[in-house]
């Protein structure tokens, strides 16, 4: 169940990529894939504080789409839609970084939350429950869920920590090694294989509700509201459950990266 504007962009693929992108072709591509920008920006906005403007995200996404049109190489055996998604998301994240929209106090709380989770997970030998994390931090459940709401958008920028542990790569090179395994050198192939295995194991450790939520949100691409209707929770509660699942994955990634 995907939003109509996302499917519309996928239903009209460009049959052949032109040798030269003139103004008319660029305009046609922009019109065709503009709904994809709105779709991506809307999903990202759900994980951001309300003061972040959706229109600003869409404007940044448009820059990413124009960049994708300019740099797309059809010989890479990657669809333009997939490449455009990568560029659109990257442009929006770049804009968020430049805004430095995360207050220092929120960054501090996020670090405290992640450290508490990692420590408790090592002690228990399993993913920590919400009640256990709250107790270890001396918080009531209401305070804990409020903390999850405050820090829910910070994980959007956590890919920076992954990139710091890789060789210095341009955005083009990073995209190619993520999409094309034959483009990787042996060291990078091993690194990504290990990273993928860590994430898969982390997902398997999630409670059944967490697995279902991740599947519905990232694979079925449902909204938080739609997932809430399926699972019988409010949209706010689903958002909190999502934040805790991401906290678990971030803890596993941090543990992996600290050993590199």
C-alpha positions in Angstrom: 0.0 0.0 0.0 2.0 3.0 -1.2 0.9 6.5 -1.7 -0.5 7.3 -5.1 2.1 10.0 -5.9 4.9 7.4 -5.3 3.4 4.9 -7.6 2.6 7.4 -10.3 6.3 8.2 -10.6 7.1 4.5 -11.1 4.4 3.8 -13.6 5.9 5.9 -16.3 9.5 5.0 -16.7 11.7 6.7 -19.3 12.1 4.0 -22.1 15.5 5.3 -23.2 17.8 7.8 -21.6 18.5 10.6 -24.0 22.1 11.3 -24.9 21.7 15.0 -24.1 19.3 16.5 -21.6 17.8 19.6 -23.1 15.5 22.0 -21.3 12.3 20.3 -22.6 13.5 16.8 -21.5 14.5 18.1 -18.1 11.1 19.7 -17.6 9.4 16.5 -18.5 11.5 14.5 -16.1 10.9 17.0 -13.3 7.2 16.8 -13.9 7.2 13.0 -13.9 9.3 12.6 -10.8 8.1 15.6 -8.7 5.5 13.4 -6.9 8.4 11.2 -5.8 10.0 14.2 -4.0 6.8 14.9 -2.1 6.5 11.2 -1.2 10.1 11.0 0.2 9.9 14.5 1.9 6.6 13.6 3.6 7.9 10.3 5.0 11.0 12.0 6.3 9.0 14.9 7.8 7.1 12.4 10.0 10.4 11.7 11.8 11.3 15.4 12.3 10.1 18.1 14.8 7.1 20.1 13.6 9.0 23.3 13.1 10.8 21.8 10.1 8.9 22.9 7.0 7.7 20.3 4.6 8.0 22.8 1.8 11.7 23.3 2.6 12.3 19.6 2.4 10.5 19.4 -0.9 12.6 22.4 -2.2 15.8 20.6 -1.2 14.5 17.4 -2.8 14.0 19.2 -6.0 17.7 20.2 -6.0 18.5 16.5 -5.6 16.2 15.5 -8.5 17.8 18.1 -10.8 21.3 16.8 -9.7 20.1 13.2 -10.5 19.0 14.2 -14.0 22.3 15.9 -14.6 24.5 13.0 -13.3 22.5 9.9 -14.1 24.5 7.3 -16.1 22.3 4.7 -17.7 25.3 2.4 -18.3 25.4 1.6 -14.5 22.5 -0.8 -14.8 20.5 1.1 -12.2 17.1 2.6 -12.8 16.7 6.3 -12.8 14.0 6.2 -10.2 16.3 4.3 -7.8 19.1 6.8 -8.4 16.8 9.8 -8.1 15.6 8.5 -4.7 19.2 8.4 -3.5 19.9 11.9 -4.7 16.6 13.3 -3.3 17.2 11.9 0.1 20.8 13.0 0.1 19.8 16.6 -0.8 17.2 16.7 2.0 19.7 15.4 4.6 22.3 17.9 3.4 19.8 20.7 4.0 19.0 19.4 7.5 22.7 19.2 8.3 23.2 22.8 7.1 20.3 24.0 9.3 21.8 22.3 12.3 18.2 21.8 13.4 19.1 19.5 16.3 19.6 21.5 19.5 22.7 20.6 21.6 20.5 19.6 24.5 18.7 17.0 22.2 22.0 15.7 20.9 23.1 15.2 24.6 19.9 13.4 25.5 20.2 11.2 22.4 23.8 10.2 23.4 22.6 9.5 27.0 19.7 7.3 25.7 22.0 5.4 23.3 24.6 4.8 26.0 22.0 3.6 28.5 20.5 1.2 25.9 23.9 -0.2 24.9 25.0 -0.7 28.5 21.7 -2.4 29.4 21.7 -4.6 26.3 25.2 -5.9 27.2 24.1 -6.5 30.7 20.9 -8.4 29.7 22.2 -10.1 26.6 19.1 -9.1 24.7 17.2 -6.0 23.5 16.0 -4.0 26.5 12.4 -3.3 27.1 11.0 0.2 27.3 10.3 -0.2 31.1 13.9 -1.4 31.7 15.5 1.5 29.9 13.3 4.0 31.7 14.1 2.4 35.1 17.9 2.4 34.3 17.7 6.1 33.5 15.6 7.0 36.5 12.6 8.1 34.3 8.9 7.4 34.5 7.4 5.8 31.4 5.8 9.1 30.5 9.2 10.8 30.7 10.8 8.0 28.7 8.3 8.2 25.9 8.6 12.0 25.9 12.4 11.5 25.5 11.8 9.2 22.5 9.6 11.8 20.9 12.2 14.5 21.4 15.0 12.5 19.9 13.1 10.7 17.1 14.7 12.6 14.2 18.3 12.4 15.2 18.8 8.9 13.7 18.3 10.5 10.3 21.8 11.8 10.4 23.5 8.7 11.9 24.7 7.6 8.5 27.6 10.0 9.0 29.1 7.7 11.6 29.0 4.9 9.1 30.7 6.9 6.4 33.5 7.9 8.8 34.4 4.3 9.1 34.7 3.8 5.4 37.4 5.0 3.0 36.9 8.5 1.8 34.4 8.2 -1.0 32.5 10.7 -3.1 28.7 10.5 -3.1 29.0 8.9 -6.5 31.4 6.2 -5.3 29.4 5.6 -2.2 26.2 5.1 -4.2 27.9 2.8 -6.7 29.4 0.4 -4.0 26.0 0.3 -2.2 24.1 -0.6 -5.4 26.7 -2.6 -7.4 28.6 -5.3 -5.5 30.9 -5.8 -8.5 32.1 -2.2 -8.0 33.5 -2.9 -4.6 37.0 -3.8 -3.7 37.4 -6.9 -1.5 37.9 -4.9 1.7 34.8 -2.8 1.2 32.8 -5.9 0.2 33.7 -7.6 3.5 32.9 -4.5 5.4 29.4 -4.2 3.9 28.8 -7.9 4.2 29.6 -7.7 8.0 27.4 -4.6 8.3 24.5 -6.2 6.6 24.9 -9.3 8.8 24.9 -7.1 12.0 21.7 -5.4 10.9 20.0 -8.6 10.0 20.9 -10.1 13.4 19.7 -6.9 15.1 16.4 -7.1 13.3 16.0 -10.7 14.3 16.4 -9.8 18.0 13.5 -7.3 17.9 10.2 -8.3 19.4 7.6 -9.5 17.0 5.8 -6.2 17.1 9.1 -4.4 16.3 9.8 -6.6 13.4 6.3 -6.1 12.0 6.6 -2.3 12.4 9.9 -2.2 10.6 8.5 -4.4 7.8 5.4 -2.3 7.4 7.2 1.0 7.5 10.3 0.3 5.4 9.2 -2.5 3.1 5.5 -2.0 2.7 6.0 1.8 3.0 2.9 2.4 5.1 2.5 5.6 7.2 2.7 5.6 11.0 -1.1 6.1 11.0 -1.8 3.2 8.7 0.5 0.9 10.8 -1.3 2.0 14.0 -4.6 1.0 12.5 -3.2 -2.4 11.6 -1.5 -3.0 15.0 -4.1 -1.4 17.1 -2.1 1.5 18.5 -2.2 5.3 18.2 0.0 7.0 15.6 2.0 8.5 18.5 2.6 5.1 20.1 3.7 3.7 16.8 6.2 6.5 16.4 7.6 5.8 19.8 7.9 2.1 19.1 9.7 2.9 15.8 12.1 5.2 17.7 12.9 2.4 20.2 13.5 -0.1 17.3 15.8 2.4 15.6 17.6 2.8 19.0 18.2 -0.9 19.0 19.6 -0.9 15.5 21.8 2.2 16.2 23.2 0.5 19.3 24.2 -2.5 17.3 25.8 -0.3 14.6 27.7 1.7 17.2 28.9 -1.5 18.8 30.1 -2.8 15.4 31.7 0.5 14.4 33.5 0.9 17.7 35.3 -2.4 17.1 36.6 -1.5 13.7 
